Amino acid sequence: MVGQLGHPRPVSVRPELLTEADAGELLTLQRAAYLSEARAHDNFELPPLVEPLESVRAALTDPVLPVWGIRAGSRLIATVRVRVNGDVGEIGRLAVAPDRQGAGLGTALLLAAEELAPPVVTRFRLFTGERSAEPLRLYAKLGYRETHRSPEADYELIHLEKPRERAPAAIR
Ligand SMILES: CC(C)(COP(=O)(O)OP(=O)(O)OC[C@H]1O[C@@H](n2cnc3c(N)ncnc32)[C@H](O)[C@@H]1OP(=O)(O)O)[C@@H](O)C(=O)NCCC(=O)NCCS
């Protein structure tokens, strides 16, 4: 669906909407992916790591919280959530399976999720830990800018925002 600009290995992704039936797989994926974040911040209580299965199930049935996934064959290898809150699309839980990271999937999925957000969304917000060097680089590259920081354990969360880029009107 998306071939992102500037990536040496542009990838196409076709995200699918995940359903309650995907809860177990989704929980496994986010726990595996966020382990590196937990190590970086010396915090193994990160919400994606401690989220109970019931909460994952609830997210998957929440009508204002589409949860997108990418599969390789039948295997779930990447995911992202976008909560629609007024005109803001709150991006969360961007995660790529550890063995598939660094191949452009995270970039492509984030761009696809932005495209798929309903028209009411005019800006996107997300946050990450201050020691998340790679995600921060990815977000900066895609146009996210820091708005503020908030304290979390012995580090800070960095909150970022970007305006929605509308496709230019067709030239006649
Ligand atoms: C962050 C994450 C979603 C990025 O997905 P990805 O598919 O690995 O990222 P991409 O391949 O699209 O790379 C995006 C950029 O970030 C860098 N990058 C980010 N994570 C990387 C990783 N684990 N390995 C290598 N490069 C990575 C790449 O250098 C790349 O930059 P480039 O386009 O200039 O080459 C993924 O690494 C992940 O799931 N990490 C653990 C969970 C996490 O940190 N989530 C976000 C925190 S809010």
The ligand as a Tripos MOL2 file, in Angstrom:
@<TRIPOS>MOLECULE
LIG
   48    50     1     0     0
SMALL
NO_CHARGES

@<TRIPOS>ATOM
      1 C1         10.5080    1.0760   16.3070 C.3       1 LIG1
      2 C2         10.0550    0.0330   15.3080 C.3       1 LIG1
      3 C3          8.5460   -0.0100   15.2480 C.3       1 LIG1
      4 C4         10.6100    0.4430   13.9360 C.3       1 LIG1
      5 O1         10.1880   -0.5030   12.9780 O.3       1 LIG1
      6 P1         11.2330   -1.0530   11.9290 P.3       1 LIG1
      7 O2         10.4980   -1.8230   10.9100 O.co2     1 LIG1
      8 O3         12.3200   -1.7300   12.6560 O.co2     1 LIG1
      9 O4         11.7650    0.3320   11.3440 O.3       1 LIG1
     10 P2         12.2100    0.6400    9.8460 P.3       1 LIG1
     11 O5         12.8990   -0.5330    9.2570 O.co2     1 LIG1
     12 O6         11.0440    1.2050    9.1300 O.co2     1 LIG1
     13 O7         13.3010    1.7190   10.1120 O.3       1 LIG1
     14 C5         12.9890    3.0260   10.4070 C.3       1 LIG1
     15 C6         14.2310    3.7710   10.7370 C.3       1 LIG1
     16 O8         14.5590    3.6110   12.0880 O.3       1 LIG1
     17 C7         15.7440    2.8620   12.2440 C.3       1 LIG1
     18 N1         15.3690    1.7150   13.0490 N.ar      1 LIG1
     19 C8         14.3790    1.7230   13.9370 C.ar      1 LIG1
     20 N2         14.3530    0.5760   14.6190 N.ar      1 LIG1
     21 C9         15.3260   -0.1940   14.1210 C.ar      1 LIG1
     22 C10        15.7880   -1.4910   14.4220 C.ar      1 LIG1
     23 N3         15.2690   -2.2100   15.4200 N.pl3     1 LIG1
     24 N4         16.7970   -1.9910   13.7050 N.ar      1 LIG1
     25 C11        17.3480   -1.2380   12.7370 C.ar      1 LIG1
     26 N5         16.9470    0.0000   12.4340 N.ar      1 LIG1
     27 C12        15.9500    0.5270   13.1240 C.ar      1 LIG1
     28 C13        16.2810    2.5190   10.8900 C.3       1 LIG1
     29 O9         17.6080    2.9460   10.8650 O.3       1 LIG1
     30 C14        15.4260    3.3080    9.9430 C.3       1 LIG1
     31 O10        16.0620    4.4250    9.5030 O.3       1 LIG1
     32 P3         16.3040    4.6080    7.9190 P.3       1 LIG1
     33 O11        14.9430    4.5680    7.2670 O.co2     1 LIG1
     34 O12        16.9480    5.9320    7.8420 O.co2     1 LIG1
     35 O13        17.1490    3.4450    7.5080 O.co2     1 LIG1
     36 C15        10.6060   -1.3800   15.6490 C.3       1 LIG1
     37 O14        12.0000   -1.3600   15.6510 O.3       1 LIG1
     38 C16        10.0860   -1.9130   16.9590 C.2       1 LIG1
     39 O15         9.0680   -2.6130   16.9910 O.2       1 LIG1
     40 N6         10.7850   -1.5970   18.0720 N.am      1 LIG1
     41 C17        10.3790   -2.0510   19.3730 C.3       1 LIG1
     42 C18         9.0890   -1.3960   19.8460 C.3       1 LIG1
     43 C19         9.2310    0.1170   19.8070 C.2       1 LIG1
     44 O16        10.2480    0.6680   20.1300 O.2       1 LIG1
     45 N7          8.1310    0.7860   19.4020 N.am      1 LIG1
     46 C20         8.0790    2.2270   19.2940 C.3       1 LIG1
     47 C21         8.2160    2.8650   20.5940 C.3       1 LIG1
     48 S1          6.9340    4.0250   20.8550 S.3       1 LIG1
@<TRIPOS>BOND
     1     1     2 1
     2     2     3 1
     3     2     4 1
     4     2    36 1
     5     4     5 1
     6     5     6 1
     7     6     7 2
     8     6     8 1
     9     6     9 1
    10     9    10 1
    11    10    11 2
    12    10    12 1
    13    10    13 1
    14    13    14 1
    15    14    15 1
    16    15    16 1
    17    15    30 1
    18    16    17 1
    19    17    18 1
    20    17    28 1
    21    18    19 ar
    22    18    27 ar
    23    19    20 ar
    24    20    21 ar
    25    21    22 ar
    26    21    27 ar
    27    22    23 1
    28    22    24 ar
    29    24    25 ar
    30    25    26 ar
    31    26    27 ar
    32    28    29 1
    33    28    30 1
    34    30    31 1
    35    31    32 1
    36    32    33 2
    37    32    34 1
    38    32    35 1
    39    36    37 1
    40    36    38 1
    41    38    39 2
    42    38    40 1
    43    40    41 1
    44    41    42 1
    45    42    43 1
    46    43    44 2
    47    43    45 1
    48    45    46 1
    49    46    47 1
    50    47    48 1
@<TRIPOS>SUBSTRUCTURE
     1 LIG1         1 GROUP 0 **** ****
